[in-house]
Amino acid sequence: MTPTAPRNGPPRRTVLVGGIGVRSAFGPGLPALLDGALAGRPAFVPVGRFSTAGHRTDLAAVADDAAEPPSLVDQLVAVLAEAGALDGRPDGAPEDLLLALHGDRRAGPVAQEIAERTGLRPRVYTGACVAAATAVADATALIASGRRERVLVAAGYLVEPDTFAVFDAGRALAGDGAVRPFSLGRQGMLLGDAVVAVVLESVPSLRRSRGRNPLARIAGWARTGDAHHVCRPHPEGVGLARAVRIALARAGAAPDAIAYVNANGAGSKLGDLAEAAALRTVFPTGTPPVSSTKSVHGHALEASALLELAVTVGVLQAGSLPVNAGWQHPDPGCPLDLVLDHPRSAAPGLALTLNSAFGGANTALLVAAA
C-alpha cells in the first residue's frame, strides 16, 4: 500500500532546490565534485596544514596541502554567492541562514562574521553528522507549510588537528588509507573538507528569480532517534528505517519509487552493518542501487549531509550513479546492490540520501528531478 502524506499541518507546497555552491577536495563547483564521485576517484592526500606525526594515518580529503588552511568564512561567503543565496532578497530584507558548523568555540565567531559580511541571520546547527540534513529538513518544512518562500542552508567543515586527533585516538580513521563502505576488511573513515550552500525555495520564489531553473525537488524528509547508545548505532538500524518510511510517507511514495540510495556509509564496521539492516527492512526483496560517496570525498562531519545532498542532486541531473569506491570483498552482513567499478545509468525516480550521527540520530532526504 502506498503511504500517504501526514494529515496534520497546512497544505503542502513544492520545495525546489534553486541553487547550489560547493567547495570540496575536488575543487570549486558541483561539476568537479560530481566528476570525482562518478569516477570513484578518492581525493585523499597527505595533510599538509598540520602535523599528523604519531597518528595511524596522514590522509584526508583536503582541498590543498598548504601549510595554512583556507578561511572557512571566505569559503562560506563564496558558496553562498555561487548558489545565488545573496541575490533576489525581497526588498533587501535580512534572510535566515540555517548554518551547520562543528560544535566548538569557533562556531559563534564564524556565524557572527557571516552575518556581518552578508547581512544574513545565521541560526547555527551543531548536531554532529546530521546537522546539515536537519537544517535542510527544517528549511523544507518552513517552505512546505507556507511559512517561508525561500530558506538558505549552508554548512562548512575544514579538516583541522583537533577532530583529526580525536577520531584517530578513537581508532575511527582507516589505518590503510582508504574508505571501504560495506566492504569486508573496512577499517573506518577518513575526514574531508566540505563547504556547501543550498537555496531552497517555493515555486513562486523561483519564478521571481530571472534566468534560473530548479535543480531538483525535495520530495520528502525525516529525522528520527534511536536512543540506543551514545556512539554505537542500533544493530538493526530501526531508527534509520523509520526515517526512510516517514520520508516516503511525506512524499506519498512507495519504496519501489526509490532508484538510488546515497548511503551514510562511513566505512565503520558497526555503522555499515546497521545501515544495511535498515535498508533490508525498507527493501525486503532487494535494495535499489547503493553507493556511499564518502568513499571519495571523505567525512565532513556537520557538513557531510549537505555535500551528499549536492552529489545526489548532481546524480539526478547527470543520469548516472556514482561508484562505491574502495570496495574489496562482499560482506555477508551487507547484501546491497552496490555500484562498483564504474558508474551505472540511473533509472528515473527518487533518490534517497541518508545520514546518521552519534547518539542515534538519523536523517533521510528524498530528492526528485525538477
Helices and strands as residue ranges (DSSP letters): E 16-24, E 27-28, H 30-39, E 45-46, E 59-60, H 72-83, G 90-92, E 96-101, H 107-118, E 121-125, G 128-130, H 131-144, E 150-157, H 161-169, E 183-184, E 194-201, H 203-207, E 216-225, H 238-251, G 255-257, E 258-262, H 269-282, E 290-291, H 294-297, G 301-303, H 304-318, E 320-321, E 329-330, E 344-345, E 350-357, G 358-360, E 361-369
